[in-house]
């Protein structure tokens, strides 16, 4: 019988792959790196998506009104697990979400930098952290699968 190790993460954190109408990704500055916004589950949160909506509304505001942003949750892209062999494993659930406006301000624990970037730029940015790069990779996998599925559904490639 195979001995399988159970991962007991120190936390499971929702993380936002937040896009705007132009398809750009929202990154925030934390500890000198660019990353995707993350949150923490709190008492009363029913699920990671609900926790993420709450966290994003607290930390990201519309510049024009100062009100917390309202995001549309599009679904989970999957989990990213770091330090799998460690009893201190970290698990991030990457949640795809959109916002209808791009003029946003980020503020968390004294950090205030944020930027919208093209999807293909994230992996090449020197300051992008591992979470941002891995989340974009999951998103690209998702887009490729759905594009292939759409092409198959429509009978293959268009012929000229």
N, C-alpha and C positions, 0 to 999 in steps of 0.2 A: 504494500500500500504506500502510495506517495505521501510524503509529509508536506502539506501545503501550509505556508505561513500566512497568517491573517494579518492584514495591514490595519493598524489602529492609529489613524491619523491624529495629530495633535489638534488639527482643526480642519473643517471643510468650509471653504470660503467661496461665496459667489463672486464671479468676476465678469465685468461687462465688456463685450466686444460691441462697442457703441458706434453706430454709423449714422451719418447725416444724409440728407437727400442727394448729395453729390457722391455718396458712396465712400466718403473718407472715414478713417478710423480716429476716434478720440483717444489721445494719450495724455497722461498726467505726469508731472514731475514728482518723483519721490526719491529721496536720498541720492540725488544726483543722477538718477536714471529716468528714462521714459518707460512707462508701463501702462497697462489698462487699469481702469478703476476697479477696485475690489471692495468687498463689504464683509460684514460679520453677521452671523445669525444671532438674533437676540430673542429673549423670551417674548412670545407673542407672534413671532414670525412663523407663518405656516409652512413655508418652503423657501428654498434659496432664491427663487425669482422674486418673491414678495420682499425678502430681506434686501435684495439688490435694488429694487425700486425705491425702497425707503432710504437706503444709504445714498443712492445717486441724488435723490431729492434733497438730502441734507448737505451734500458736499458740492453739488454742481447747480449753479443758479443761472437763470436767464439774465444777461447783462442789462437788458432794458427795464425789467421789472424787479429783479432781485428775488423773484419767486423760484422755488425749487423746480428743477426740470421734471417733466412728465415723459416717461419713456414708454414705448410699446415693446413688450417682450415678444420676441419672435420664436424663442425656443432655445433649448440647450444644445450646444455643440459637442458636449461631452466633458469628461474630467481630465485634468492634467495632474499627475501625481509626481511629486518630487521626494527624493530620499526614500524610495520604496522599501529598501532594506532596513531602514531605521525605524525604531519605535516612535520616532518623532516625525513621521511622514506628514507632508503637507498636501492637501487635496484642494484643487480649485475647480469649481464647476463653471465652465465658460458658457455664459448666457448671451445669446445674440439679441441685441435690442437696437431700436432706432429712436431718433429724436427728430422733430420736424424743424428745428431751428439750430443754426450753427454758432450764434453769438452767445457763447457760454463762458462762465467764470467758475473755476475750480478752487476750492479751499478746504484743506484738511491738515490739521496739526501744524500750521505754519507754512505748509507747502501751498503755492498758488499758481504754479506754471501748468499750462495746458496747451495743446496744439492739435489741430486736425491734420492728418497726413494721409496720402494716398496709400492704399493697401499694399502695393508692391514696394513701397519705400521702407516700411517698418523693418523687414528683415535686414536691410542694409544700413540702417541707422546705428552708428556706433554706440549711441546712448540708450538704445532700446534694450530692455532687460529680457531675460530668458522667457518670462511669462508672456510678454507682449509678442515675441517671436513665435512661441509655441501656440498661442491663441490664434494668431494670423494663419499659421499652418493648418490648424483645425478648420478654420473658416474657409481657406482655399480648398481643402479636401471636400468640405460640404458643398461649396459652389460647383466644383468639378463633378461630383456625383449627381447633383441636381441638373446640371447642364447636360450631362450624358443621358440622364433619364428623360429630359425634355426632348432631346434630339431623337432618341429611340421612340418616344411616344408620338412624335410628329413624322415618323417614317424615315428617319435617317437624315443625312445632309441634303441640303437643297442642291439640285443639279442645275447647271446653266445650259 
